[in-house]
Amino acid sequence: MEVRHVEARRTVKILVRIGALRALLRAARLSWRLVRDPRTPLVHKLFLAAAVALIVSPINWLPSAIPIVGQMEDLALLALALNVFLKRVPAGLRREHEAALGLV
């Protein structure tokens, strides 16, 4: 179990170095605001909820025993789900929340 923890820590260090983790956190904050906004269409909220459920489920496409690749799978799926969600939300609504977070 400790080996997986060490590998996960290495993965996070790599992501921090390339700035992907910061972008992922920004997208997560923006998505959280949009999910809580009643003007966001329900179908988009359900898509994001289903994607998060897939990520936290015990089913893995790539086994976590493979160093780094197993952990990267979950992060890649999260990034993809957030990206699709943010692209499908109405642009005006997204811009409003980006401005409120100071992302513009």
DRENPA-3360 file (N, C-alpha, C; in nm, 2 decimals, always signed):
BEGIN
1 = MEVRHVEA = +0.08/-0.12/+0.00/+0.00/+0.00/+0.00/+0.09/+0.13/+0.00 ~ +0.20/+0.12/+0.07/+0.28/+0.24/+0.08/+0.35/+0.27/-0.06 ~ +0.37/+0.16/-0.14/+0.43/+0.18/-0.27/+0.34/+0.27/-0.36 ~ +0.21/+0.24/-0.35/+0.11/+0.32/-0.42/+0.11/+0.46/-0.38 ~ +0.12/+0.48/-0.25/+0.12/+0.62/-0.19/+0.25/+0.70/-0.24 ~ +0.36/+0.63/-0.25/+0.48/+0.70/-0.30/+0.47/+0.73/-0.44 ~ +0.41/+0.63/-0.52/+0.39/+0.66/-0.66/+0.29/+0.77/-0.69 ~ +0.19/+0.78/-0.60/+0.09/+0.89/-0.62/+0.16/+1.02/-0.59;
9 = RRTVKILV = +0.24/+1.02/-0.49/+0.31/+1.15/-0.45/+0.40/+1.19/-0.57 ~ +0.47/+1.10/-0.63/+0.55/+1.13/-0.74/+0.47/+1.19/-0.86 ~ +0.35/+1.13/-0.88/+0.27/+1.17/-0.99/+0.22/+1.32/-0.96 ~ +0.19/+1.35/-0.84/+0.15/+1.48/-0.80/+0.26/+1.58/-0.83 ~ +0.38/+1.54/-0.79/+0.50/+1.63/-0.81/+0.52/+1.66/-0.95 ~ +0.50/+1.56/-1.04/+0.52/+1.57/-1.18/+0.42/+1.67/-1.23 ~ +0.29/+1.66/-1.19/+0.18/+1.74/-1.24/+0.21/+1.89/-1.19 ~ +0.25/+1.90/-1.07/+0.28/+2.04/-1.02/+0.39/+2.11/-1.10;
17 = RIGALRAL = +0.49/+2.03/-1.14/+0.60/+2.09/-1.22/+0.55/+2.14/-1.35 ~ +0.46/+2.07/-1.41/+0.41/+2.11/-1.55/+0.29/+2.20/-1.54 ~ +0.24/+2.23/-1.42/+0.13/+2.33/-1.41/-0.01/+2.27/-1.43 ~ -0.01/+2.14/-1.46/-0.14/+2.08/-1.49/-0.23/+2.07/-1.36 ~ -0.17/+2.05/-1.25/-0.25/+2.04/-1.13/-0.32/+2.18/-1.10 ~ -0.25/+2.29/-1.12/-0.30/+2.42/-1.10/-0.42/+2.44/-1.19 ~ -0.41/+2.41/-1.31/-0.52/+2.42/-1.41/-0.64/+2.33/-1.37 ~ -0.61/+2.21/-1.33/-0.71/+2.12/-1.29/-0.79/+2.17/-1.16;
25 = LRAARLSW = -0.72/+2.23/-1.07/-0.78/+2.29/-0.95/-0.87/+2.41/-0.99 ~ -0.82/+2.49/-1.08/-0.90/+2.60/-1.13/-1.03/+2.55/-1.20 ~ -1.02/+2.45/-1.28/-1.14/+2.40/-1.35/-1.23/+2.33/-1.25 ~ -1.18/+2.27/-1.15/-1.26/+2.21/-1.04/-1.34/+2.31/-0.96 ~ -1.27/+2.42/-0.93/-1.34/+2.53/-0.86/-1.45/+2.59/-0.94 ~ -1.42/+2.62/-1.07/-1.52/+2.68/-1.16/-1.64/+2.58/-1.17 ~ -1.61/+2.45/-1.19/-1.71/+2.35/-1.21/-1.80/+2.34/-1.08 ~ -1.74/+2.35/-0.97/-1.81/+2.34/-0.84/-1.91/+2.46/-0.83;
33 = RLVRDPRT = -1.87/+2.58/-0.87/-1.96/+2.69/-0.87/-2.07/+2.67/-0.97 ~ -2.04/+2.62/-1.09/-2.14/+2.60/-1.19/-2.24/+2.49/-1.15 ~ -2.19/+2.39/-1.08/-2.28/+2.28/-1.04/-2.38/+2.34/-0.94 ~ -2.34/+2.43/-0.85/-2.43/+2.48/-0.75/-2.52/+2.59/-0.80 ~ -2.49/+2.64/-0.93/-2.58/+2.74/-0.98/-2.70/+2.68/-1.05 ~ -2.82/+2.73/-1.01/-2.95/+2.66/-1.06/-2.97/+2.69/-1.21 ~ -2.89/+2.79/-1.27/-2.91/+2.81/-1.41/-2.84/+2.72/-1.50 ~ -2.75/+2.64/-1.44/-2.67/+2.54/-1.52/-2.77/+2.42/-1.55;
41 = PLVHKLFL = -2.78/+2.38/-1.68/-2.87/+2.28/-1.72/-2.84/+2.15/-1.64 ~ -2.95/+2.08/-1.60/-2.94/+1.96/-1.52/-2.86/+1.85/-1.60 ~ -2.88/+1.84/-1.72/-2.81/+1.73/-1.80/-2.66/+1.74/-1.79 ~ -2.61/+1.87/-1.79/-2.47/+1.89/-1.77/-2.42/+1.85/-1.63 ~ -2.50/+1.88/-1.53/-2.47/+1.84/-1.39/-2.47/+1.69/-1.38 ~ -2.56/+1.62/-1.44/-2.57/+1.48/-1.43/-2.45/+1.41/-1.50 ~ -2.41/+1.47/-1.62/-2.29/+1.42/-1.68/-2.17/+1.42/-1.59 ~ -2.15/+1.54/-1.53/-2.03/+1.55/-1.44/-2.04/+1.46/-1.32;
49 = AAAVALIV = -2.16/+1.44/-1.27/-2.18/+1.35/-1.15/-2.15/+1.21/-1.19 ~ -2.19/+1.17/-1.31/-2.16/+1.03/-1.36/-2.01/+1.01/-1.38 ~ -1.94/+1.11/-1.43/-1.80/+1.10/-1.45/-1.73/+1.09/-1.32 ~ -1.77/+1.17/-1.22/-1.70/+1.16/-1.09/-1.73/+1.02/-1.03 ~ -1.85/+0.97/-1.04/-1.89/+0.84/-0.99/-1.80/+0.73/-1.05 ~ -1.77/+0.74/-1.18/-1.69/+0.65/-1.25/-1.54/+0.66/-1.19 ~ -1.50/+0.78/-1.17/-1.36/+0.79/-1.12/-1.34/+0.74/-0.98 ~ -1.44/+0.76/-0.89/-1.43/+0.71/-0.75/-1.47/+0.56/-0.74;
57 = SPINWLPS = -1.53/+0.50/-0.84/-1.57/+0.36/-0.83/-1.45/+0.27/-0.83 ~ -1.46/+0.15/-0.78/-1.34/+0.06/-0.77/-1.30/+0.00/-0.90 ~ -1.38/+0.03/-1.01/-1.35/-0.02/-1.14/-1.24/+0.07/-1.20 ~ -1.13/+0.01/-1.24/-1.02/+0.08/-1.31/-1.00/+0.02/-1.45 ~ -0.98/+0.11/-1.54/-0.95/+0.06/-1.68/-0.80/+0.01/-1.68 ~ -0.72/+0.08/-1.61/-0.58/+0.05/-1.60/-0.55/+0.02/-1.45 ~ -0.49/-0.09/-1.42/-0.46/-0.13/-1.28/-0.37/-0.03/-1.21 ~ -0.40/+0.00/-1.09/-0.32/+0.09/-1.01/-0.18/+0.03/-0.98;
65 = AIPIVGQM = -0.16/-0.10/-1.00/-0.03/-0.16/-0.98/+0.07/-0.11/-1.07 ~ +0.03/-0.07/-1.19/+0.13/-0.02/-1.29/+0.17/+0.12/-1.24 ~ +0.30/+0.14/-1.21/+0.34/+0.27/-1.15/+0.31/+0.39/-1.24 ~ +0.26/+0.49/-1.18/+0.22/+0.62/-1.23/+0.10/+0.61/-1.33 ~ +0.09/+0.51/-1.41/-0.01/+0.50/-1.51/-0.15/+0.48/-1.45 ~ -0.16/+0.40/-1.34/-0.28/+0.38/-1.27/-0.34/+0.50/-1.21 ~ -0.25/+0.58/-1.15/-0.30/+0.71/-1.09/-0.33/+0.81/-1.19 ~ -0.25/+0.81/-1.30/-0.28/+0.91/-1.40/-0.41/+0.89/-1.47;
73 = EDLALLAL = -0.46/+0.77/-1.47/-0.59/+0.74/-1.54/-0.70/+0.82/-1.47 ~ -0.70/+0.82/-1.34/-0.81/+0.89/-1.27/-0.80/+1.04/-1.29 ~ -0.68/+1.09/-1.29/-0.66/+1.24/-1.31/-0.70/+1.27/-1.46 ~ -0.66/+1.19/-1.55/-0.70/+1.21/-1.69/-0.85/+1.21/-1.71 ~ -0.92/+1.12/-1.65/-1.06/+1.11/-1.66/-1.13/+1.23/-1.60 ~ -1.07/+1.28/-1.48/-1.13/+1.40/-1.42/-1.11/+1.52/-1.50 ~ -0.99/+1.53/-1.56/-0.96/+1.65/-1.65/-1.05/+1.65/-1.77 ~ -1.07/+1.53/-1.83/-1.16/+1.52/-1.95/-1.30/+1.56/-1.91;
81 = ALNVFLKR = -1.35/+1.50/-1.80/-1.49/+1.53/-1.76/-1.51/+1.68/-1.73 ~ -1.41/+1.74/-1.66/-1.42/+1.89/-1.63/-1.42/+1.97/-1.76 ~ -1.33/+1.93/-1.85/-1.32/+2.00/-1.98/-1.45/+1.99/-2.06 ~ -1.51/+1.87/-2.07/-1.63/+1.86/-2.14/-1.75/+1.93/-2.07 ~ -1.75/+1.92/-1.94/-1.86/+2.00/-1.87/-1.85/+2.15/-1.89 ~ -1.72/+2.20/-1.88/-1.71/+2.35/-1.90/-1.73/+2.39/-2.04 ~ -1.71/+2.31/-2.14/-1.74/+2.35/-2.28/-1.89/+2.34/-2.31 ~ -1.96/+2.26/-2.24/-2.11/+2.25/-2.26/-2.19/+2.34/-2.18;
89 = VPAGLRRE = -2.14/+2.40/-2.08/-2.22/+2.50/-2.00/-2.23/+2.62/-2.08 ~ -2.34/+2.69/-2.08/-2.36/+2.82/-2.15/-2.25/+2.91/-2.13 ~ -2.19/+2.97/-2.24/-2.07/+3.05/-2.23/-2.09/+3.17/-2.14 ~ -2.21/+3.24/-2.14/-2.23/+3.36/-2.06/-2.22/+3.32/-1.91 ~ -2.28/+3.21/-1.88/-2.28/+3.16/-1.74/-2.14/+3.13/-1.69 ~ -2.07/+3.06/-1.78/-1.93/+3.03/-1.75/-1.84/+3.15/-1.73 ~ -1.86/+3.25/-1.82/-1.78/+3.37/-1.81/-1.81/+3.45/-1.68 ~ -1.94/+3.45/-1.64/-1.98/+3.51/-1.51/-1.91/+3.45/-1.39;
97 = HEAALGLV = -1.90/+3.32/-1.39/-1.84/+3.25/-1.28/-1.68/+3.27/-1.29 ~ -1.63/+3.27/-1.41/-1.48/+3.29/-1.42/-1.45/+3.43/-1.37 ~ -1.53/+3.53/-1.40/-1.50/+3.66/-1.35/-1.51/+3.67/-1.20 ~ -1.61/+3.60/-1.14/-1.63/+3.60/-0.99/-1.51/+3.53/-0.93 ~ -1.44/+3.43/-0.99/-1.33/+3.37/-0.93/-1.20/+3.44/-0.97 ~ -1.20/+3.54/-1.06/-1.08/+3.61/-1.10/-1.00/+3.54/-1.20 ~ -1.06/+3.45/-1.28/-0.99/+3.37/-1.37/-0.99/+3.43/-1.51 ~ -1.05/+3.55/-1.53/-1.05/+3.61/-1.66/-0.94/+3.70/-1.67;
% end
